[in-house]
Amino acid sequence: MHTDQAEIRPDPTIALVDDLLGGIGRGEIRVPAFQRPFVWRPNQMLELFDSIERGYPIGSLLLWQTDVQVPSLDRIGGLRVPPPPAGRQISYLLDGHQRVSTLFGVLNRSLRDGPAEDERDWIWQIYRDLRPDPLGSDRYRHHRSGKFSPHLLPLAAVMRTRDFLRHFHRVELTVRDTRQVDALTREAEAVTQRIKGYKLTLVRLQGASLDQAVNVYARLNRTGTRMDPDQMVSALTYRKEQPSLASRIDDIVTAIADTGFGELPRLAVFRSLLAIAGETDIMSPRWSLVADYVQNRLHDALPQTAQAVRLAAQFLQTGVGLPHARFLPYSHQLVLLAMLFHVRPEPSGWQYDRLRRWFWVTSWSSAFAGATSTTLRKALEEMRSFGAGGSDLEPDMSDVQPMPELFNLNSARTKAYVTWEALDFPRRLDMLGQPFDVVKLLATADTQIFRHVVPKDSRPANRLVFPTTPNTGVLAALKGLSPTRGPGLFDGDPQLSGLAGRSMTEQILESHGIPVKAWRRLCEGGNGNQIFVDDRTEYLEQRLRSFAARLDVQVGGNMEGVADVDSE
């Protein structure tokens, strides 16, 4: 913590729903303009009210109480809210936008009979079924028509006594059975009391500076949509006359995704922008300072960043062979590559080869697992110097272990393994001997394509990308291959020329890196299942070792490394 930062004083308080709605209605609680639009689905809105009635916790709301003027929304839950009162501190909602919008937009709406004026506003018309509970948790429902029904309590009538009495006056005029009227009224009063009496936890950050508020928000472990720091900085520097920083970064990410490579991590793109703009601490910069110079330095660096990130993505695709952005082992690798291509848009052939070597070594050695600000600052300096021709890239090769001990797609080492396997076995055959493009399958980002062969073995050699006919498992499909199957039907395919002259079964197996001896043990069953994984692991490790040698990377005796969740 910097010594010149003010001390943050979190002030947790308990407030009733009515207190929250009143603060919004007076303009004292505001939703910052950086918040994403209301995106909750209708069923999420219903579940919120059901949780409140049952007394379940719905999470605390985080408010930043400050004199700083931050652009904020003039509508919440589709309803107009007044401007902030002059001369008073304002509480800006940092966490809880979807919940607060639901509460305010539903409970503060005027009671009306019939559909909403705007047909898109039907989501705010939520009712509570007051009849005995035959539908379990489906007591809350949307009512598009808004037509009066005695057993449906409009939540717009809950917070205001006048609206509640007006609604039940109609119930009395409509329902002739006084016992039924009494039952509906009692249930409605109980529901109203539970909603009005529900206690919310409001946590106000008092004394927080601008950069502290940004960091608090960026570190929130949220169950909803996470906001990246660039979006917060965009909010703090919001100007109507120019596109926001966040939208410009979205444009960079979208342009690359449109090529079919997938979405790069936008936080890495933002850090690339910081680095290219000259920020020395891209992990945890002083956000207030970033906000101060966002109007000039960062915006000026956006075109250069867009080009550098595009070139880095091209290198990852064509130079490395990364099948999809989601298999990038470390997002920090993108930042460092962007710096290189910023300094040297057209590396020499020698530099290009050294970059490929650097990528694989850092992916195989947990180089950026738990990377700190100091680690990245040093790495950026080295990459900048390499791009300028002042030094070589010399990654630490003392702990190079290309084979992950477990298959875990949250691991950088596993992502690198998937990329290598796609390079070494680019065209494969399915169980019927038909060729398929493994890179296209990997680009679907469907984790279900990595299928187990035998149960209870988590090693990579026990995973295959192997399409089968419906209701056929990989193990059954492999066992169903005939050892006497005739010549392959695709001997003329130049991309499968290495398999020419083999039987169809041999072609299928070799296209997936499965030794025939391992397959035969698999067909025996029993202990053969374990031997299959052992044999295929040994075979794949040999190929990995040869691949590393072609990169001039020496691998020690132990090929297997941990597959920790380390890919950020």
Secondary structure, 3 states (H helix, E strand, C coil): CCCCCCCCEEEEEEEEHHHHHHHHHCCCEECECCCCCCCCCHHHHHHHHHHHHHCCCCCCEEEEEECCCCCECCEECCEECCCCCCCCCEEEEEECHHHHHHHHHHHCCCCCCCCCCCHHHHHHCEEEECCCCCCCCCCEEECCCCCCCCCEEEHHHCCCHHHHHHHHHHHHHHCCCHHHHHHHHHHHHHHHHHHHCCEEEEEEEECCCHHHHHHHHHCCCCCCCCCCHHHHHHHHCCCCCCCCHHHHHHHHHHHHHHHHHCCCCHHHHHHHHHHHCCCCCCCCCCHHHHHHHHHHHHHHHHHHHHHHHHHHHHHHHHHHCCCCHHHCCCHHHHHHHHHHHHHCCCCCHHHHHHHHHHHHHHHHCCCCCCCCHHHHHHHHHHHHHHHCCCCCCCCCCCCCCCEECCCCCCCHHHHHHHHHHHHHCCEEECCCCCEEEHHHHHCCCCHHHCEECCCCCCCHHHEECCCCCCCCCHHHHHHCCCCCCCECCCCCCHHHHHHCCCEHHHHHHHHCCCCHHHHHHHHHCCCHHHHHHHHHHHHHHHHHHHHHHHCCCCCCCCCEECCCCCCC
